[in-house]
Amino acid sequence: MPDMFGRETVFGGAMAAESTFLKFASVEGLSDMSTGLLIQQLQIQYAQNITRLYALEDSKVYFVAGRTEGQFTIQNVVGPSDFIGPFLKAYADVCKDRKAFQLTFAAGCGKSAAAGLGSNGIIELQSPVISSFGLQMQAGNMVIATTLQGMFTALNM
């Protein structure tokens, strides 16, 4: 039913921050990647290179699809889990045959979302490799944080 301004708003659902989580699939050397990672930020970018071509003989435009490429950045606080060592061992060597890693995420409200039974999905990064490692620390709080940057060849959802 429209409101007094003639607008109709439909509630689309809700989610609670404490019910949203991000979990890595297992990495060799770590039994449970979901414990103690203290990830503060994750950014994934995936793109395809497209070249636009114009023909001189007519007004047609052509798109030529090139190769895909992806980048990721993970920022985490060094905490109770030994995440960095096994993760670097598994994904830092460009010559090593490495498995894709999966990110499982869920969002929603209540216990079902927290247990991973709510709205969830999996993002899989193919042939990931770490290209950069950074370490930050501040004197005020003595928190040690790392930044890992990397690249991958394909993204599956």
C-alpha positions in Angstrom: 0.0 0.0 0.0 1.4 3.4 -1.0 2.4 5.8 1.8 1.2 9.4 2.1 3.8 10.5 -0.6 2.5 7.8 -3.0 5.6 5.7 -2.6 5.6 2.0 -1.9 8.5 0.6 0.1 9.0 -3.1 0.5 11.2 -4.5 3.3 13.9 -6.6 1.7 15.2 -8.5 4.8 17.8 -8.0 7.5 21.2 -9.0 8.6 23.1 -8.6 11.8 26.8 -7.9 11.9 27.5 -10.5 14.5 25.9 -13.2 12.2 28.1 -12.4 9.2 31.3 -14.3 8.9 34.1 -15.1 6.5 35.9 -18.4 6.6 38.8 -19.8 4.5 38.8 -23.4 3.3 41.6 -25.4 4.8 45.2 -24.6 3.9 47.9 -27.2 4.2 49.4 -27.0 7.7 46.3 -25.5 9.3 43.5 -27.7 10.6 40.9 -24.9 10.9 41.3 -21.6 9.1 38.3 -20.1 10.8 39.9 -19.8 14.2 41.8 -16.7 15.2 42.5 -15.2 11.8 41.3 -11.7 13.0 40.8 -10.6 9.4 40.1 -6.9 9.4 39.6 -6.4 5.7 39.4 -8.4 2.5 39.3 -6.9 -0.9 39.0 -8.9 -4.2 39.0 -7.4 -7.6 38.5 -9.5 -10.8 38.5 -8.0 -14.3 38.6 -8.9 -17.9 40.5 -6.9 -20.4 38.3 -5.7 -23.3 39.6 -3.8 -26.3 37.2 -1.7 -28.3 37.9 -1.7 -32.1 36.3 0.5 -34.7 36.2 -0.2 -38.4 37.1 2.5 -40.9 34.7 1.2 -43.5 31.5 1.4 -41.4 30.2 2.6 -38.0 30.4 -0.8 -36.3 32.1 -1.3 -32.9 33.8 -4.5 -32.0 34.7 -5.8 -28.5 37.7 -8.1 -28.2 37.8 -10.0 -24.9 41.3 -10.4 -23.6 42.5 -12.4 -20.6 41.2 -12.2 -17.1 43.1 -11.1 -14.0 42.4 -10.8 -10.3 44.0 -9.2 -7.3 43.3 -9.6 -3.6 44.3 -7.9 -0.4 43.9 -9.4 3.1 44.6 -7.3 6.2 44.6 -9.2 9.5 45.8 -8.7 13.0 48.4 -11.2 14.2 46.5 -13.1 16.9 46.3 -16.5 18.6 46.3 -18.5 15.3 49.5 -19.3 13.3 47.9 -18.1 10.1 50.7 -16.2 8.3 53.4 -18.9 8.3 51.3 -21.7 6.7 49.5 -19.3 4.4 52.7 -17.9 3.1 54.2 -21.4 2.7 51.2 -22.5 0.7 50.8 -19.4 -1.5 54.0 -17.3 -1.7 56.1 -19.5 -4.0 55.1 -18.7 -7.6 56.6 -21.9 -8.9 54.8 -24.1 -6.4 51.7 -26.1 -7.5 49.0 -24.7 -5.2 45.4 -25.3 -4.8 42.7 -22.7 -5.2 41.4 -21.2 -2.0 37.8 -20.8 -1.1 36.2 -18.0 0.9 32.9 -19.0 2.5 30.6 -16.2 3.6 27.2 -16.0 5.2 24.9 -13.3 6.3 21.6 -13.2 8.0 20.1 -13.0 11.5 20.0 -15.4 14.4 21.7 -18.7 15.2 21.1 -20.2 11.7 23.2 -17.5 10.1 25.9 -17.8 12.7 26.1 -21.5 12.1 26.4 -21.0 8.3 22.8 -22.0 7.5 21.6 -18.6 6.5 22.2 -16.8 3.1 25.7 -18.0 2.2 28.1 -18.5 -0.7 31.5 -19.5 -1.8 34.1 -17.6 -3.7 36.9 -19.6 -5.1 40.2 -18.0 -6.3 42.1 -20.1 -8.9 45.9 -20.3 -8.8 46.4 -17.6 -6.1 49.9 -16.4 -5.3 51.0 -13.9 -2.7 52.9 -11.0 -4.4 53.4 -8.7 -1.4 53.7 -8.9 2.4 53.5 -5.9 4.8 53.7 -5.6 8.5 52.4 -2.7 10.6 52.7 -1.9 14.3 51.7 1.1 16.3 53.3 2.1 19.7 50.0 3.1 21.1 48.3 -0.3 21.1 51.1 -2.7 20.2 48.8 -4.5 17.7 50.8 -6.2 15.0 48.9 -6.2 11.7 49.8 -7.7 8.3 48.8 -6.9 4.8 49.0 -9.6 2.1 48.5 -8.8 -1.5 48.2 -11.3 -4.3 46.9 -12.2 -7.7 44.9 -15.1 -9.1 43.8 -16.3 -12.6 40.1 -16.9 -12.3 37.2 -16.4 -9.8 34.3 -18.8 -9.4 31.2 -18.1 -7.5 
